[in-house]
């Protein structure tokens, strides 16, 4: 038995499907920004710790 693939946001005809696809896209963007902020915070914390151990 084959299943049909979910439609992308542009192909979603029902208003509920359009809303769900838009929310999922918005969450992805926020997650990317949070990942960058976490990386910068981790990198700077490592740099500070490494610097204080050397000097």
Secondary structure as UniProt FT lines:
FT   TURN            9..11
FT   HELIX           15..54
//
